Amino acid sequence: MTILIFIVILWYGGLFFQTFFLHRYAAHQSFTMSKITEKITFVLTWFFQGSNYLSAYGYGVMHRMHHAYADTEDDPHSPKYDASVFSMMWRTKNIYADINQKRIEVDEKFTKNVPQWQRFDNFASSSFSRISWGLLYFAFFLYFATAWWQWLFFPVALFMAPIHGVIINWYAHIYGYVNFKSKDTSKNLLPFDFLMMGEGYHNNHHKHASRANFGGVRWHELDITYKIMQVLHAFRIIKLKPITQVVRRDV
């Protein structure tokens, strides 16, 4: 039971900071926060993502490229141009690393105002940090695992962020329903997105990329992350930008 609780905490903790900080803040800037709060959020992202830590700069730039080139040959991740989910994720990893380490030239429109704390990123993305987290996870499993099958969750803990990426970047471009006609293959993966905290409303998001609320088009589309963001806004921890009401058109 302890292992399952641990995995749930890692799943939703890492996922929240991925969608809240890396996606809605770094890539789309759907809200603002102070520089102090931003730095605290960098650290919290590292704490909850652990061995899976993703840089706000690398993620933010790559995700903007995904929207600009969705389902074309220039898309960093697309089921249309990769033979398998594994080849897509390997290509994504390489593009992310090239962006983050500035090994390739990137158009200024993709880098403008993307938050970066390079010194912290260098530490959080280092082999030392990733291996240290991996050893901590191993020690936790060694102490609390009470059955062999619980060790099946160990690689999930190590590679949780890539698993989150696979669910959205691969499966949410293949399965699900659409609210809006789109030039790409984005779909809403689940009617009620309990699994991905709103990230699964991918078709909604591709239609209205800068909108903080990914759900709300149909009555059952509850974006859990957005509800948390509304609480943070009420306590003046962040400041949400005004969002427009969207109306679904039959497709």
C-alpha positions as CSV (number, residue, x, y, z in Angstrom):
1,M,0.0,0.0,0.0
2,T,2.8,2.4,0.8
3,I,4.4,1.9,-2.6
4,L,1.1,2.6,-4.4
5,I,0.6,5.8,-2.3
6,F,4.2,6.8,-3.2
7,I,3.5,6.3,-7.0
8,V,0.3,8.3,-6.8
9,I,2.1,11.2,-5.1
10,L,4.9,11.1,-7.7
11,W,2.4,10.8,-10.5
12,Y,0.2,13.7,-9.6
13,G,2.9,15.8,-8.0
14,G,5.1,15.6,-11.0
15,L,2.2,16.0,-13.4
16,F,0.9,19.1,-11.6
17,F,4.2,21.0,-12.0
18,Q,4.5,19.8,-15.5
19,T,1.1,21.2,-16.6
20,F,1.1,24.2,-14.2
21,F,4.6,25.4,-14.5
22,L,6.3,24.0,-17.6
23,H,3.2,24.0,-19.9
24,R,0.8,26.7,-18.9
25,Y,3.4,29.1,-17.5
26,A,6.7,28.5,-19.4
27,A,5.2,27.6,-22.8
28,H,2.0,29.6,-22.9
29,Q,2.2,32.2,-20.2
30,S,-1.4,31.9,-19.3
31,F,-0.7,33.5,-15.9
32,T,2.0,35.5,-14.2
33,M,3.9,35.1,-10.9
34,S,6.6,37.0,-9.1
35,K,10.3,36.1,-9.7
36,I,10.6,34.7,-6.1
37,T,7.5,32.5,-6.7
38,E,9.0,31.4,-10.0
39,K,12.2,30.3,-8.4
40,I,10.3,28.4,-5.7
41,T,8.3,26.7,-8.4
42,F,11.5,25.7,-10.2
43,V,12.6,23.9,-7.0
44,L,9.3,22.3,-6.4
45,T,9.2,21.0,-9.9
46,W,12.6,19.4,-9.3
47,F,11.4,18.0,-6.0
48,F,8.3,16.3,-7.4
49,Q,9.8,15.3,-10.8
50,G,13.0,14.1,-9.2
51,S,14.9,11.9,-11.7
52,N,12.5,13.0,-14.4
53,Y,13.2,16.7,-14.0
54,L,12.4,18.8,-17.1
55,S,13.8,22.3,-17.7
56,A,11.2,25.0,-18.1
57,Y,13.3,26.4,-21.0
58,G,13.7,23.2,-22.9
59,Y,10.1,22.2,-22.4
60,G,8.7,25.6,-23.1
61,V,10.6,26.1,-26.3
62,M,9.9,22.6,-27.6
63,H,6.2,22.8,-26.8
64,R,5.9,26.1,-28.7
65,M,7.5,24.4,-31.7
66,H,5.0,21.5,-31.3
67,H,2.1,24.0,-31.6
68,A,3.6,25.8,-34.5
69,Y,4.4,22.6,-36.5
70,A,1.8,20.2,-35.1
71,D,1.8,16.9,-37.0
72,T,4.2,18.0,-39.7
73,E,7.8,16.9,-40.3
74,D,9.0,19.7,-38.1
75,D,6.9,18.7,-35.1
76,P,9.2,17.5,-32.2
77,H,6.8,14.7,-31.5
78,S,4.0,13.3,-33.8
79,P,2.5,9.9,-34.3
80,K,2.3,10.8,-38.0
81,Y,6.0,11.0,-38.5
82,D,7.4,8.3,-36.1
83,A,7.2,4.6,-36.6
84,S,6.6,3.8,-33.0
85,V,6.0,5.5,-29.6
86,F,9.6,4.6,-28.7
87,S,11.1,6.3,-31.8
88,M,9.0,9.4,-31.1
89,M,10.1,9.7,-27.5
90,W,13.8,9.1,-28.5
91,R,13.6,11.9,-31.1
92,T,11.8,14.1,-28.5
93,K,14.5,13.5,-26.0
94,N,17.2,14.5,-28.5
95,I,15.4,17.7,-29.6
96,Y,14.8,18.7,-26.0
97,A,18.5,18.2,-25.1
98,D,19.6,20.2,-28.2
99,I,17.3,23.1,-27.3
100,N,18.1,23.0,-23.6
101,Q,21.9,23.0,-24.2
102,K,21.6,25.5,-27.1
103,R,23.2,23.2,-29.6
104,I,20.7,24.3,-32.3
105,E,19.4,27.7,-33.4
106,V,15.8,28.4,-32.5
107,D,13.7,31.2,-33.8
108,E,13.3,34.0,-31.3
109,K,9.5,33.6,-31.3
110,F,9.9,30.3,-29.6
111,T,12.3,31.6,-26.9
112,K,10.7,34.9,-26.0
113,N,10.0,35.3,-22.3
114,V,10.5,31.6,-21.6
115,P,11.7,31.4,-18.0
116,Q,15.2,30.1,-17.5
117,W,17.3,29.5,-14.4
118,Q,20.4,28.0,-16.0
119,R,22.5,27.4,-12.9
120,F,19.7,25.5,-11.2
121,D,18.8,23.7,-14.4
122,N,22.4,22.5,-14.8
123,F,22.2,21.0,-11.3
124,A,18.7,19.6,-11.5
125,S,19.3,18.0,-15.0
126,S,22.8,16.7,-14.0
127,S,23.6,13.0,-13.8
128,F,24.4,13.5,-10.1
129,S,20.9,14.7,-9.4
130,R,19.1,12.1,-11.5
131,I,21.2,9.2,-10.1
132,S,20.7,10.5,-6.5
133,W,16.9,10.5,-7.0
134,G,17.1,7.1,-8.5
135,L,19.0,5.8,-5.5
136,L,16.5,7.4,-3.1
137,Y,13.6,5.7,-5.0
138,F,15.5,2.4,-4.8
139,A,16.0,2.8,-1.1
140,F,12.3,3.6,-0.6
141,F,11.3,0.5,-2.5
142,L,13.8,-1.7,-0.7
143,Y,12.4,-0.6,2.7
144,F,8.6,-0.5,1.9
145,A,8.0,-3.0,-0.9
146,T,6.3,-6.1,0.6
147,A,5.7,-8.1,-2.6
148,W,7.6,-8.7,-5.8
149,W,5.0,-7.1,-8.1
150,Q,5.4,-3.8,-6.3
151,W,8.9,-3.5,-8.0
152,L,7.1,-3.3,-11.3
153,F,6.3,0.3,-10.3
154,F,10.0,1.1,-9.9
155,P,10.7,2.0,-13.6
156,V,7.5,4.0,-13.5
157,A,9.0,6.2,-10.8
158,L,12.2,6.5,-12.7
159,F,10.6,7.5,-16.0
160,M,7.3,9.1,-15.0
161,A,7.7,12.3,-17.0
162,P,8.4,10.4,-20.3
163,I,5.3,8.3,-19.5
164,H,3.2,11.5,-19.1
165,G,4.6,12.6,-22.5
166,V,3.7,9.4,-24.2
167,I,0.1,9.6,-23.0
168,I,-0.4,13.1,-24.4
169,N,2.0,13.3,-27.3
170,W,1.1,9.9,-28.7
171,Y,-2.2,8.6,-27.5
172,A,-4.0,12.0,-27.4
173,H,-3.2,12.3,-31.1
174,I,-4.7,8.9,-31.9
175,Y,-7.6,8.2,-29.5
176,G,-10.4,10.3,-28.1
177,Y,-13.0,12.8,-29.3
178,V,-12.8,16.3,-30.8
179,N,-14.7,19.5,-30.0
180,F,-13.0,21.6,-32.6
181,K,-11.9,21.0,-36.2
182,S,-8.2,21.2,-36.4
183,K,-5.4,20.9,-38.9
184,D,-3.6,18.5,-36.6
185,T,-4.7,15.2,-35.0
186,S,-5.1,16.4,-31.4
187,K,-8.0,14.8,-29.5
188,N,-9.6,14.9,-26.0
189,L,-8.4,11.7,-24.5
190,L,-11.0,11.2,-21.7
191,P,-14.4,12.7,-21.1
192,F,-13.4,13.4,-17.4
193,D,-9.6,13.7,-17.2
194,F,-8.9,12.3,-13.8
195,L,-5.7,10.8,-15.2
196,M,-3.8,13.8,-16.6
197,M,-5.3,16.7,-14.6
198,G,-6.6,18.5,-17.7
199,E,-3.8,17.8,-20.0
200,G,-5.9,15.1,-21.7
201,Y,-8.2,17.8,-23.2
202,H,-5.7,18.1,-26.0
203,N,-8.0,19.1,-28.8
204,N,-9.4,22.0,-26.7
205,H,-5.9,23.1,-25.9
206,H,-4.7,23.0,-29.5
207,K,-7.7,25.2,-30.5
208,H,-7.2,27.7,-27.7
209,A,-3.5,27.3,-26.8
210,S,-3.1,30.3,-24.5
211,R,-6.3,29.6,-22.5
212,A,-5.5,28.6,-18.9
213,N,-8.6,26.3,-18.7
214,F,-8.1,23.3,-20.9
215,G,-11.6,22.0,-20.1
216,G,-15.0,23.7,-19.8
217,V,-16.2,23.2,-23.4
218,R,-18.6,20.3,-22.5
219,W,-20.2,20.0,-19.1
220,H,-18.1,17.0,-18.0
221,E,-14.7,18.5,-18.9
222,L,-13.4,19.4,-15.5
223,D,-9.8,20.7,-15.6
224,I,-8.5,19.9,-12.1
225,T,-5.3,21.9,-12.6
226,Y,-7.2,25.0,-13.6
227,K,-9.3,24.7,-10.4
228,I,-6.1,24.7,-8.3
229,M,-4.9,27.7,-10.3
230,Q,-8.0,29.6,-9.4
231,V,-7.3,29.0,-5.7
232,L,-3.7,30.2,-6.2
233,H,-5.0,33.2,-8.0
234,A,-7.5,33.9,-5.1
235,F,-4.6,33.9,-2.7
236,R,-2.6,36.1,-5.0
237,I,0.2,33.6,-5.5
238,I,-0.3,33.8,-9.2
239,K,-2.3,36.1,-11.5
240,L,-4.5,34.4,-14.1
241,K,-4.9,36.2,-17.4
242,P,-8.6,36.7,-18.4
243,I,-9.9,33.9,-20.5
244,T,-12.7,34.0,-23.1
245,Q,-15.7,31.7,-23.1
246,V,-15.4,29.1,-25.9
247,V,-18.3,27.5,-27.7
248,R,-18.1,24.1,-29.2
249,R,-19.1,23.8,-32.8
250,D,-20.3,20.5,-34.2
251,V,-17.6,18.6,-36.0
